[in-house]
Amino acid sequence: MQDQSTAEPNSADLDGADNAYALDRVATDAILNAVELGDKAALVALLDPLHSADIADFLEQISGSERSDLLRLWGTEIDGEVLSELDENLRVDVIEDLPADVMAEALKDLESDDVVDLIEDLEVPEQARVLDALEDAERVAVEQALQYPEETAGRLMQRELVMSPAHWSVGNAIDYLRGATDLPDRFYDVVIVDPKLQPIGKVALSALMSSPRDVMLANIMDGNFQIIPAMQSQEDVAYAFNQYHMVSAPVIDELGRLVGVITIDDAMDVLDEEAEEDLKLLAGVGDESLTDTVLDTTRQRFPWLAVNLITAIVASIVIAQFSGVIEAIVALAVLMPIVASMGGNAATQTMTVAVRALATKDLTSSNAFRIIRREVGVGLLNGLVFAVIIGIVGLIWFGSPMLGVVLGMAMVVNLLVAGMAGILIPIILDKLKIDPALASGAFVTTVTDVVGFFAFLGLAAILLL
């Protein structure tokens, strides 16, 4: 397969801005036609110019039978990078179906971190089958990485790296790089280590190539650099890369010795995963994907729907306490959803901003009070504005000035509470070491529904009866 970084997008033509970087229908039909005809040469010719990420997207979008036929025909020509780009759930199924010889060929050019990412979610027998397909040195590196807990820097790092002693010159380093046969496919820095293999600096390739040969590496190395402990969470690793604009960082063990390196592509993958996870958790859909079966998707969504049912029952209990008021003033039943819905939407806005700010460490103990005060102010101001609007609507709709007043007052109360709940609940959950993206939605929905109904019906009972 040709170098994907320079491949021409000859079969990934753009159908317009909305479809940029997507395979066009002609290309996908041609690929499926080659599979149907069993024409391996045509299939390889069509897939060879494509980036591995585009091929992975294509495999995720076709049916299971079409995917199986394609992989079977592709055989040992399969690029391991395609496997690493696949959705995790689908990747497990694909790897389980690949013959041992195909697996060995696909994995031979992958870095150790990509292999770890491929097999860490497999069952132990499948992990063993993949490890058996690796060469001895790479198998040892992967097995050592698997000893670290999941979602840590030790799992994220690659063992392949370039290091140098501080007493080397630029010429020594360049000669070494030109003569080495086991360099990583991609690297950005030369890590400078002391005799104990502890990193003391790093030299960017740009600095190395722009310096005279007789310059000592110690004179051009960056001594102010971030070092990542192997046990650090991958979320903190991704934050460090984003915060300090790094392209690579050395990873050390508990003794401070260099054991690997993390590059920006891996860190950005984690950032993407964390953002996607937060988004899904906020929506209550769990770790699902478009390739999941109906049964799997139903099983993942059911718990969150059950939680929502409980919150709805709680809100209904509140409404039941005012059944007499509703019977006396039927208009209340028509207007109740407006108050609850506005409160829920306002709280969701605040909660989404809060959860993301906590994830990116922008919301901290030092600025929490200011942010809470801001959200309360926003809730109060929005409440006052919408109180006037909905009060006028209530007056025109039902011809009752007091009903408009009650509706407006309830709107102010609920939007104010919504702002407070949307910011306070995520902060409290975060302090309790509970993922705010996981649990905030249920609590916030309950608060806004209960407060909205109670405020509206309570005020109606006081002022209208």
N, C-alpha and C positions, 0 to 999 in steps of 0.2 A: 504493500500500500504506500502511495506516495506521501511525501511530507504534507500533513494536513494543514499546517500553518500557512502554506503557500498555494494550496489547491485552488484552482479556479472554480467559481460557482456555476459551472456550465450546465449542471442539471438541477440547480437550485435557483432557477430564475425567479425574479421578483414579480408578483402579480399586483403590485401596488404597495403603498406604505403599510397597509393593515396586514399584509402577508409577507413582510420583509423577513428574509432568512428562512422561510418555510419552503419545503419541497413543493413544486407545482404538481398539478394533477397528471400532466404528461409523464413526468419522471416516475411518480409512484405507480402509475398504470404500467409503465414499461418494466419496472422491477417485478411487479406481481405477474406480469405476462411471462417474463423470463423464468420465474419460479414455476409457473403452471406448465411451461414447456419443458422444464428440467434442463434448461440451457445454462450450465454453470459459467461458461465463458462470458456469456452476455451479462449474467448477474454480477460477476466480478468486475466487468468493465463498467457497469452502471454504478456500483457501490464504491469503486476505487477512488474516484475524485471527491467523494463526499466526506465531510467532517464526521468524526465518530459520534458527536452529539446529535447530528442530523439523522444518522442511521438509527441511533437509539430511539429518537423521537418517532421515527417511522415504525420501528418494531413495536412500540407501545401503542400505536394507533391502529394496527391491523389486527385481525382476529387471531385467536390462539392457533387454529389450524394453519393459517397462512404463515404465521411466525415459525411454527415447527417445520413446515416445508422449506421455508427460506433458510433457516439455520442448518437443516440437514443438507441442503444443496450447497450452501456456502462452505461447509466443512472446515478443513484446516486453514482456509483463507480468512477465517474470522479474526478480526482485530480485537485484541484484549481491551483496547480503549473503549470499544463499543460496550462491552460488558460493564465497565466501570461507570459509564454514563447512564445506564439503564436505571429506571425506578427500582428501589430496593426490593419491593415485593415481587416484581416481575423478574428481577435478576436472580432471585433464589430459584424460581422455577426453571429459568433458562439454564443455569449452571447444572442443576440436577439432571437435565436432559442431554447435556453435552457428553460425547464419548471421551475417554481418557486422553486419546491422542490429540483430539481437537482442543481439549482443555490445555494440554501441555504447550501446544503451539501458540494458543491465544495469550497465555500468561508469560511467555518467555521474555518479552520486551517490556513488561510493566515494571514500574518502580515498586519497592516493597510496600510503600504506603497504599498504593492502589490495590495491591494484592490483599492487604489486610482489610481494606474497605470492601473488597469483593466477598471475602469469606467469613467476616466476623458475625454475620447474621445467619450463617448456615448451621445446620445440625452437625454434631461432632463427626458422624460418619462421612458427611459430605466435605467437612473441613479436611479430614484426613485424606480424602481422595484428591482434593485440590493440592494439598501440601505434597503429596507423592508425585505430582506432576511437575514440581519445581526442581531446579537444580539445588545441590546441597547447600551452597552458600546462601542462596536466597531463601531457602526453606528455614534455615536457622534464624535469619533476620526476621522473617515473618513470625516464627514461633516465639521469638523474644518479644516482639511487639504485642502479640496476643496475650502476653503475661500481664500487661498493663490493663487497668480497668477500662471499660468502655467509656467513650466520650472524654478521654483525657489526651493530653499532648503526646503521650507515649504511643497511643493508637494512631494518632494523626500524622506523626513524623515519618519521614523516610530515612532509612539507614544509609543510603547512598549520599555521600557528601564529599566536599573537597576541603581539606585542612592543610595547614602549613605551620612550621615552627617560625617564631618571630625573627630568627637570625637569617632567614632566606632573603635573597634579593628578588626584585621583580623578575630578573632574568632566570633565576633558579625556578621560580614559580611557573613562568611561561614554559620553560623547557619541560618541567614535570607534566604540565597539562597537555602539552603536545605529545608526550611519549606515553601517557597513561592510556590503558585500554579498558578501564572499568569506571569511567566517569559517569555521573548521572546524566540522563538525557537532557535535563534542564537544571541549571544552577545559576545563581546570581552573585554569590559572594564566596570568597575564600576565607574560611574561619581560621583565625590565628590561635594556636594553643600553646600552653606551656608544657614542660616535660611531664606533668601529671595529666595531660590531656584535658586540662581545664581551659575553656575559651577565654581569651584575654582581649580579643578584638576581631574585627573582620575587615576584609578589603573587598570593595565592590569591583566587579569585573571592569567597569568603566575606568576606575582609578588605576587598576592593574595595567590595562592596555594603553593608557595615556601617560604612563610614567616611564622614564628611562630605565634601562635594564639594570643599572648599577644602584638604583635606589633601594634601600632596605624596606621590607614590608612593614617593619615596626614604625617607620616614619610616615607611612601613608595609611596605616590602618585606622579604623574608627574604633576608639576605645569606649565611646559612649553609645552602647548598643543594648538592646533588650535580650535577656537570656530567659528561656522558657523552661521551667521545671517539668520533668516528664509526667508528674502527677497532677499538673494544673489542668483544670477543666477546659475542654475545647471551646466553650463559650467565652471564657476569659482570654484564651489565645486569640480568637477571632476579634475580640474587642481590642486587644493590644495592637494587632496588625492594622486595624482601622484607625485607632487613636494615634498611633505613632507613624503611620504611613510606611510601614515596612514591606519589603518584598521577600525577605527570608529572615529566619531567626534560628540560632542554634538551640538544641534541646539538651539538657543535662540530667544526669541521674542524681540520686540522693547524696552522692559523694562529690558532686560538682563536675563530673567528667562528661565530656562531649559524647552523646550517644546517637544523635541524629539531627535533622534539620527540618523545619517546617517552611514551606514556600507559600507564596501569596494565593496561589490557586486553591490550595487546600483550605486556607483560612477563609477565603471568599465562599467556598462551598459550605462551610460551617455557618457563616453569616446568613446565607440563603436558606439553609435548613432551619436555623433558629427562627428566622422571620416567618417562614412557611409554617413551622410548628405553632408559633404564637397565633398566627391567623386562623389556623384550623381549630386550635383549642378555643379561641374566642367564639368561633362559630359552632363549637360543640360537635365537630365531625371526626375527631380523633386522627389517627395516623393512616388515613385511607388514601387511595389513589384511583385513577380512572381505570386501572387494570384489575381492581378487586372484583370479586364475584358479588352477586346480589346478596348471598348469605353473609359474606364477610362484611360488606358495607352495612347491611341491616344490623348485624351484631355490634358494630362499632358505634352506630348512631343511636341505638336503642337506649343506652344508659342516660344519655343527655336528654333525650325526649322524655324519659321517665322523671328526671329531675325537674324538667319544665312542667310536667304534669303535676308534680307535688306543689310547685310554686303557684300554679293556676288554682289548685284546690285551696291553698292558703288564702289567695285573693278572693276566691268565691265565698269562703267562710266569712271574710270581712263584709262582703256584699250582703250576705244572708242576715247579718245583724241589723241591716237597715231595710229589710224587705217591706216593712210597713211604710217607710218614707217613699220607697219606689212605687208602691201601690197607690199612694196618695198623689204623687206627682210623677206621672208616667214619663214625662220629658227627661227625667234624670237618667232613665235607662238608655235613652238615645244619646245623651251627652257624656256618659261615663267613659266610653272607650277613648274619647278625645283626650281627656285629662291623663289617663293611664298611658296612652300611646305617646303623647308628647314627652311625658316624664321618662319613659323607657328609651326613646330615641336620644334625648339629651344626655341621659346617663351613659348610654353606649358610646356617644361621642367622647365624653370625658374619660371613660374607662379605657377606650382604645388608645388615646394619647398617653394616659398614665402607664398602661402596661408596656407600651413601646419605650417610653422614657425610662422605666425601670430596667428594661432589658438592655438598653444602651448606656445605662448608668448616668443619664442626664438628670434623673430625679433622685436626689440624695437627701440625707438627713439635713444637710446645710441649707437646702433651698425648698424643702418640703412645705414649710409653713407658708412661704410666699406663693407657691403653686396652689396650695389649698385655698388660700385667700383669693387668689385670682379666679379659680373655678367657682367659688361661692359667689363672687361678684358677677361672673358671667351668667350663672344660673339665676341670680336675682334680677339682673337686667333683662335677660331673655324672658323671664317670668312676667315682669311688668309689661313689656311690650306685647307679648302674646295674651296677657290678661285683658288688655284693652281691646285687642282684635277679637278674641273669643267672647268677651263680654258683649260687644256690639252684635256679634253673630247670634248669641243667645237671645238678646233683646229682639232683634229683627225676626228670628225664627219663631220664637214662642210668645213674643209680645209681653214678656215679664221682665221689668227692670231688675228686680231682686234676683231672678234666676241668672241674669247676666253678671251681677255682682258676685254671686256664689261661684259661678264658673270661673270668673277672673281671679278670685281669691284662691280657689283650689289650684289654678294654674300656677300662680306665684309660689305657693307652698311646694307643689310637686317638682317644679323645675329647680327650685332652691335645694331641695333635698336630693334631687337627681345629681346636681353638680357636686354636692358633698359626698354622696355615696360613690359616684363614679371615680373620685380621686382617693377617698379614704379607704375604701374596701381593698383596692389593689395594694396600697401602701401597707395596710395592716396584715394582709396575707403574705406579703413579701417579708415583713418582719417576723412572721411566724414560720418562715421557711417553706411556705406553700406557694406553688407556682401561681402567680396572679392571673396568668392567661387561662389556667385550667379552671379556676373556681370563681373568678370575679363575676362572670356573666350570670350565674344562678343567683348569687346573693344580690346583685344590683337589680335584677329583674324583680325579685321578691320585694325588695325595699320600695321601688318605684310603684309597683302595682298596689301594694298594701297602703302605702301613704297616699297615693293618688285617689284610690277609692274611699279611704277613710276620710280624707280631707274634704272631698267633694260631697259625699253623702252626709258626713257629720255637720258640715256647714249648712247643708240644705235642711237638715233636721232642726237646726237651731234657728235659722233665719226665715225659712219658708213655711214652717208648720205653726 
